[in-house]
Amino acid sequence: MVSKRLVLVFAVVLGLTLVVGFLVGLQVARPGPVAPGVQREAVVEALPGERLVAMKVPAVDNRGSGVVARLSARVRPGVGDVLVKINDVFPGLQTQNSARIAAQVAANLTRSNLSGVDIIFSLLAPAEVVEGPSAGAAMAVAAAAALENRPLNPGVMITGSVDEKGAVGVVGSIPSKARAAREENATLFLVPPGQNSRASVTGSNRTCEAQGDYEVCRVDFVPRSRDLGDITGIRVVEVKDVADALRYFYEG
């Protein structure tokens, strides 16, 4: 007959085994550390009653390096609120104002009434990305697609501000953003008017001629021009407004 003491020891060992197993499971399930400036891929899913569109947006960090952020626009029943979050934190007034303008531009393009819905923009980006209006055009594109419940071509990216009339405005660091878009396998990068500029590069021509026992050579440095797309390795197209941009995003 098994003694009570043996039963008690067995119960204690079993209990400790279960506790240790539970703690180990928690440790395995816990996400590992994230390096500074790097964000995990967000799991973007629509909730019941929502219309959701997600896209990638090129940007630059405070060192001027090109990075790619993840932007989503959710449209759900509401009271006309427009919210924007960057890494789950509410941004500055400039970005909030860009979001409100983008939402109204999207409503005008799709002939939607915003009074019965809320639009929530969420931007997942490296922590040091500089805020500003350069995601305005992308937010307008995402909101329009969400309002119409239409998918976007994942091979297209855009940068540019947006005004109340839907015009895409000039922003900075276009070459860095173009390279970041290419590295994310985008095939088309949309930019504001005048920003697919021809960049000046310097080439050289070398000519030589014999002069007696010597050969005299001359090198002339000649300015040349190349399109931004040729330099960065991605097709670059200028778009004047959000309606023009949507044509490219809805293709394919």
URLIN-V35936 format. One record per pair of residues at least 24 apart in sequence whose C-alpha atoms are under 7 Angstrom apart, sorted by the first residue. I is the first residue (numbers start at 1). J is the second residue. D is the distance in Angstrom with one decimal. If there is no record, write none. Layout:
# URLIN-V35936
i:I j:J d:D
i:I j:J d:D
This chain:
# URLIN-V35936
i:37 j:126 d:4.5
i:37 j:127 d:5.1
i:37 j:128 d:6.3
i:38 j:126 d:5.2
i:39 j:125 d:6.4
i:39 j:126 d:5.9
i:49 j:76 d:6.2
i:50 j:74 d:6.5
i:50 j:75 d:5.6
i:50 j:76 d:4.6
i:51 j:75 d:5.1
i:51 j:76 d:6.5
i:51 j:146 d:5.5
i:51 j:149 d:6.2
i:52 j:146 d:5.4
i:53 j:142 d:6.0
i:53 j:145 d:6.7
i:53 j:146 d:5.4
i:53 j:151 d:6.9
i:54 j:142 d:7.0
i:55 j:154 d:6.8
i:56 j:157 d:6.5
i:57 j:138 d:6.9
i:57 j:157 d:6.0
i:57 j:158 d:6.5
i:58 j:159 d:6.8
i:58 j:177 d:5.2
i:58 j:180 d:6.3
i:58 j:181 d:5.9
i:59 j:177 d:5.6
i:60 j:129 d:6.1
i:60 j:130 d:6.9
i:60 j:177 d:6.6
i:61 j:128 d:5.7
i:61 j:129 d:4.1
i:61 j:130 d:5.6
i:62 j:128 d:6.2
i:62 j:129 d:6.1
i:62 j:130 d:5.8
i:65 j:176 d:6.3
i:66 j:176 d:4.7
i:66 j:177 d:5.0
i:66 j:179 d:6.8
i:66 j:180 d:5.0
i:67 j:180 d:5.5
i:68 j:180 d:6.3
i:68 j:181 d:7.0
i:69 j:123 d:6.6
i:69 j:124 d:5.6
i:69 j:125 d:4.5
i:70 j:123 d:5.6
i:70 j:124 d:5.0
i:70 j:125 d:6.4
i:71 j:122 d:5.7
i:71 j:123 d:4.5
i:71 j:124 d:6.5
i:72 j:121 d:5.6
i:72 j:122 d:5.3
i:72 j:123 d:6.6
i:72 j:142 d:7.0
i:73 j:119 d:6.7
i:73 j:120 d:5.6
i:73 j:121 d:4.6
i:73 j:122 d:6.6
i:73 j:142 d:5.7
i:73 j:143 d:5.6
i:73 j:146 d:6.6
i:74 j:119 d:5.5
i:74 j:120 d:5.1
i:74 j:121 d:6.5
i:74 j:146 d:6.7
i:75 j:117 d:6.4
i:75 j:118 d:5.8
i:75 j:119 d:4.7
i:75 j:120 d:6.7
i:75 j:146 d:6.3
i:75 j:147 d:6.6
i:76 j:117 d:5.4
i:76 j:118 d:5.5
i:76 j:119 d:6.7
i:77 j:116 d:6.0
i:77 j:117 d:4.3
i:77 j:118 d:6.1
i:78 j:116 d:5.2
i:78 j:117 d:4.0
i:78 j:118 d:4.7
i:79 j:115 d:5.5
i:79 j:116 d:5.0
i:79 j:117 d:5.5
i:79 j:118 d:6.1
i:80 j:114 d:5.2
i:80 j:115 d:4.4
i:80 j:116 d:5.8
i:80 j:117 d:5.1
i:80 j:118 d:5.0
i:81 j:118 d:4.7
i:81 j:119 d:6.4
i:82 j:118 d:5.8
i:82 j:119 d:4.9
i:82 j:120 d:5.9
i:83 j:119 d:6.4
i:83 j:120 d:4.8
i:83 j:121 d:6.1
i:84 j:120 d:5.8
i:84 j:121 d:4.5
i:84 j:122 d:5.7
i:85 j:121 d:6.3
i:85 j:122 d:4.8
i:85 j:123 d:6.1
i:86 j:122 d:5.9
i:86 j:123 d:4.6
i:86 j:124 d:5.9
i:87 j:123 d:6.2
i:87 j:124 d:5.0
i:87 j:125 d:6.5
i:94 j:132 d:6.3
i:94 j:133 d:6.7
i:95 j:131 d:6.8
i:95 j:132 d:5.7
i:95 j:133 d:5.9
i:98 j:133 d:5.9
i:98 j:136 d:5.3
i:99 j:136 d:6.5
i:99 j:139 d:6.6
i:101 j:163 d:6.6
i:101 j:164 d:5.9
i:102 j:136 d:5.9
i:102 j:137 d:6.9
i:102 j:139 d:5.8
i:102 j:140 d:4.2
i:102 j:162 d:6.8
i:103 j:140 d:5.9
i:103 j:143 d:6.1
i:105 j:140 d:6.4
i:105 j:164 d:6.4
i:105 j:165 d:6.9
i:105 j:166 d:5.6
i:106 j:140 d:5.4
i:106 j:141 d:7.0
i:106 j:143 d:5.8
i:106 j:144 d:4.4
i:107 j:144 d:6.8
i:110 j:144 d:6.4
i:110 j:148 d:6.9
i:133 j:161 d:5.2
i:134 j:159 d:5.9
i:134 j:160 d:4.7
i:134 j:161 d:4.7
i:134 j:171 d:5.9
i:135 j:159 d:6.1
i:135 j:160 d:6.2
i:135 j:161 d:6.3
i:136 j:160 d:6.4
i:136 j:161 d:4.6
i:136 j:162 d:5.2
i:137 j:161 d:5.3
i:137 j:162 d:5.2
i:137 j:168 d:6.3
i:137 j:242 d:6.5
i:140 j:242 d:7.0
i:141 j:242 d:6.6
i:141 j:246 d:6.4
i:152 j:249 d:5.2
i:152 j:250 d:5.6
i:153 j:249 d:5.0
i:153 j:250 d:6.1
i:153 j:251 d:6.6
i:153 j:252 d:6.2
i:155 j:185 d:7.0
i:155 j:186 d:4.4
i:155 j:187 d:5.3
i:155 j:188 d:6.4
i:156 j:186 d:5.8
i:156 j:187 d:6.3
i:156 j:188 d:4.9
i:156 j:189 d:6.0
i:156 j:249 d:6.2
i:157 j:181 d:6.9
i:157 j:186 d:6.8
i:157 j:188 d:6.4
i:157 j:189 d:5.0
i:157 j:190 d:6.2
i:158 j:189 d:5.7
i:158 j:190 d:4.5
i:158 j:191 d:6.1
i:159 j:190 d:6.5
i:159 j:191 d:5.6
i:160 j:191 d:6.3
i:160 j:192 d:5.8
i:166 j:241 d:5.4
i:166 j:242 d:5.6
i:167 j:240 d:5.9
i:167 j:241 d:4.1
i:167 j:242 d:6.5
i:168 j:192 d:5.5
i:168 j:240 d:5.6
i:168 j:241 d:4.8
i:168 j:242 d:6.5
i:175 j:232 d:6.9
i:178 j:232 d:6.4
i:179 j:232 d:5.6
i:182 j:233 d:6.9
i:182 j:234 d:5.8
i:187 j:234 d:6.0
i:187 j:235 d:6.3
i:188 j:234 d:6.3
i:188 j:235 d:5.0
i:188 j:236 d:6.0
i:189 j:234 d:7.0
i:189 j:235 d:6.2
i:189 j:236 d:4.9
i:189 j:237 d:6.3
i:190 j:236 d:5.9
i:190 j:237 d:5.0
i:190 j:238 d:5.7
i:190 j:239 d:6.4
i:191 j:237 d:6.2
i:191 j:238 d:4.8
i:191 j:239 d:6.2
i:192 j:238 d:5.4
i:192 j:239 d:5.6
i:192 j:240 d:6.3
i:193 j:238 d:5.1
i:193 j:239 d:6.0
i:193 j:240 d:5.7
i:196 j:227 d:6.9
i:196 j:228 d:5.8
i:196 j:236 d:6.6
i:196 j:237 d:6.9
i:196 j:238 d:6.4
i:197 j:227 d:6.4
i:197 j:228 d:6.3
i:198 j:225 d:5.6
i:198 j:226 d:5.2
i:198 j:227 d:4.5
i:198 j:228 d:6.1
i:199 j:225 d:5.5
i:199 j:226 d:5.4
i:199 j:227 d:6.2
i:199 j:228 d:6.5
i:200 j:224 d:5.7
i:200 j:225 d:4.6
i:200 j:226 d:6.6
i:201 j:225 d:5.9
